[in-house]
Amino acid sequence: MRKLLVLFAFWPGAAFAHASERMVILTLPTGWYMLGAGLAVALTAIAGALAGRLPAFGAHALFDRPALLSRSTTSWIGAAFLWLLIASGIWGSRDPLANLLPLTIWVTLWVGLTLASVIVGNLWRDIEPWTGPVRWVRRLIGRKGSIGLRRLGHLPAVAGYLAFAWFEIISLAPADPYLLARAAAGYYLLILAFAVLEGEDWLDKGEFLTVYFGFVAKVAPFWAEYGDRVRVMAGWPGAQVLRMAPLSASAIAFLTLVLAAVSFDGLHQTFWWLSRIGINPLDYPGRSAVAGVNAVGLICFWALSAATILGAIRAGLPGAAFREMAGPMLLALLPIAAGYHVAHYLVDLLTNGQYLLAALNDPFGRGWRLFGLPDHWVSFGFLATRSGVLAIWIAEFAVILGAHMLAVILGLKLATRDGTGGGFAGHLPMTLLMVAYTVFGLWLLSAPTAG
């Protein structure tokens, strides 16, 4: 009997733990990091309010150059590449870590392109796959009018982003190459039809990826201005934000959805959230068991986020000023949206990015070694060492803190730009919200998760 008990004691079984960097993060003094970040954001607001002069956020041209390819040409290239990826998703490997479609969508586009756009401006503009085909189809059929979609503002983009967030966060198999290929093909054809009916300019407000990358790229310290020639500009991060027109009601809905979706993506797998919805985090039942409650949770979290942000602005301003200043002051949240996206998906970039390189090394599974990478090249060992995880945590911490400090300064600039923002007193509720957002964002990155 004793031998039998020993045998059962050492019998292998499933280990219900989140085997990633979170185990090591729990050994770090993350509470002190959160406290320090919150204090830094608060002190930034106080220093900005007491300073007689805020940074000017100027910009200057570095150089200009001729356009190498027209936007129509690069768009056709983007469309051709997209359909090659869709073909890969339909007829290629069903392994999402070996198929180029999910790796390109979820790693290159959603993570890598966001990071690049935050640094060097709106790269999506040069690769989006609709402008060229839309121009060609409209010329072919003699289409010149519109059907009035412009009157909806950013609402089509809101619907598109909400569907995308549902697919990424809640659907049962967002990385399945075949399902992703059908979703990408359907979405492409839908937007193509709308843009043909309305005109290519509609994409800037109606297509969610175009709106999203257009927003986050406004934080970049480098960007391009297009005319007869391409002017490459440089300025303080956020310089473009101060030159933007106030956000409309539909644009506010889009921005608050971006903030809410990426936050809920981090929240819905935390032990805290799972315990709230009656799920044992150590016995996670899978996506299908929580799809309904998470769908409701995403909508409610969006509503709560929007109400909290608008409430903070309203608390610092009288009614007339609120109606005038809500649109401008919401612009200050753009660095937070961009910064938390980068920090939230950093580990995905470092891990799944390796699978992307491995797939490019042998794109058709023929045993090629285009980059000279050996078999079994992918390694996650850095997630199991304290030094590796500490480096990741410090990078995430720096991005979150920097984004919120920039948001505070931009908020102060925007609050006083037109002389109706009420100065620091009017911005105080927004500052408190940004302090809370800083702590919340860092907590999401350090909280234990399941699933």
Rosetta blueprint (number, residue, H / E / L):
1 M L
2 R H
3 K H
4 L H
5 L H
6 V H
7 L H
8 F H
9 A H
10 F L
11 W L
12 P L
13 G L
14 A L
15 A L
16 F L
17 A L
18 H L
19 A L
20 S L
21 E H
22 R H
23 M H
24 V H
25 I H
26 L L
27 T L
28 L L
29 P L
30 T H
31 G H
32 W H
33 Y H
34 M H
35 L H
36 G H
37 A H
38 G H
39 L H
40 A H
41 V H
42 A H
43 L H
44 T H
45 A H
46 I H
47 A H
48 G H
49 A H
50 L H
51 A L
52 G L
53 R L
54 L L
55 P L
56 A L
57 F L
58 G L
59 A E
60 H E
61 A E
62 L E
63 F E
64 D E
65 R E
66 P L
67 A L
68 L L
69 L L
70 S L
71 R H
72 S H
73 T H
74 T H
75 S H
76 W H
77 I H
78 G H
79 A H
80 A H
81 F H
82 L H
83 W H
84 L H
85 L H
86 I H
87 A H
88 S H
89 G H
90 I H
91 W H
92 G L
93 S L
94 R L
95 D L
96 P L
97 L L
98 A L
99 N L
100 L H
101 L H
102 P H
103 L H
104 T H
105 I H
106 W H
107 V H
108 T H
109 L H
110 W H
111 V H
112 G H
113 L H
114 T H
115 L H
116 A H
117 S H
118 V H
119 I H
120 V H
121 G L
122 N L
123 L L
124 W H
125 R H
126 D H
127 I L
128 E L
129 P L
130 W L
131 T H
132 G H
133 P H
134 V H
135 R H
136 W H
137 V H
138 R H
139 R H
140 L H
141 I H
142 G L
143 R L
144 K L
145 G L
146 S L
147 I L
148 G L
149 L H
150 R H
151 R H
152 L H
153 G L
154 H L
155 L H
156 P H
157 A H
158 V H
159 A H
160 G H
161 Y H
162 L H
163 A H
164 F H
165 A H
166 W H
167 F H
168 E H
169 I H
170 I L
171 S L
172 L L
173 A L
174 P L
175 A L
176 D L
177 P H
178 Y H
179 L H
180 L H
181 A H
182 R H
183 A H
184 A H
185 A H
186 G H
187 Y H
188 Y H
189 L H
190 L H
191 I H
192 L H
193 A H
194 F H
195 A H
196 V H
197 L H
198 E H
199 G L
200 E H
201 D H
202 W H
203 L H
204 D H
205 K H
206 G H
207 E L
208 F H
209 L H
210 T H
211 V H
212 Y H
213 F H
214 G H
215 F H
216 V H
217 A H
218 K H
219 V H
220 A L
221 P L
222 F E
223 W E
224 A E
225 E E
226 Y E
227 G L
228 D L
229 R L
230 V E
231 R E
232 V E
233 M E
234 A E
235 G E
236 W L
237 P L
238 G L
239 A L
240 Q L
241 V H
242 L H
243 R H
244 M L
245 A L
246 P L
247 L L
248 S L
249 A H
250 S H
251 A H
252 I H
253 A H
254 F H
255 L H
256 T H
257 L H
258 V H
259 L H
260 A H
261 A H
262 V H
263 S H
264 F H
265 D H
266 G H
267 L H
268 H L
269 Q L
270 T E
271 F H
272 W H
273 W H
274 L H
275 S H
276 R H
277 I L
278 G L
279 I L
280 N L
281 P H
282 L H
283 D H
284 Y L
285 P L
286 G L
287 R H
288 S H
289 A H
290 V H
291 A H
292 G H
293 V H
294 N H
295 A H
296 V H
297 G H
298 L H
299 I H
300 C H
301 F H
302 W H
303 A H
304 L H
305 S H
306 A H
307 A H
308 T H
309 I H
310 L H
311 G H
312 A H
313 I H
314 R H
315 A H
316 G L
317 L L
318 P L
319 G H
320 A H
321 A H
322 F H
323 R H
324 E H
325 M H
326 A H
327 G H
328 P H
329 M H
330 L H
331 L H
332 A H
333 L H
334 L H
335 P H
336 I H
337 A H
338 A H
339 G H
340 Y H
341 H H
342 V H
343 A H
344 H H
345 Y L
346 L H
347 V H
348 D H
349 L H
350 L H
351 T H
352 N H
353 G H
354 Q H
355 Y H
356 L H
357 L H
358 A H
359 A H
360 L H
361 N H
362 D L
363 P L
364 F L
365 G L
366 R L
367 G L
368 W L
369 R L
370 L L
371 F L
372 G L
373 L L
374 P L
375 D L
376 H L
377 W L
378 V L
379 S L
380 F L
381 G H
382 F H
383 L H
384 A H
385 T L
386 R H
387 S H
388 G H
389 V H
390 L H
391 A H
392 I H
393 W H
394 I H
395 A H
396 E H
397 F H
398 A H
399 V H
400 I H
401 L H
402 G H
403 A H
404 H H
405 M H
406 L H
407 A H
408 V H
409 I H
410 L H
411 G H
412 L H
413 K H
414 L H
415 A H
416 T H
417 R H
418 D L
419 G L
420 T L
421 G L
422 G L
423 G H
424 F H
425 A H
426 G H
427 H H
428 L H
429 P H
430 M H
431 T H
432 L H
433 L H
434 M H
435 V H
436 A H
437 Y H
438 T H
439 V H
440 F H
441 G H
442 L H
443 W H
444 L H
445 L H
446 S H
447 A L
448 P L
449 T E
450 A L
451 G L
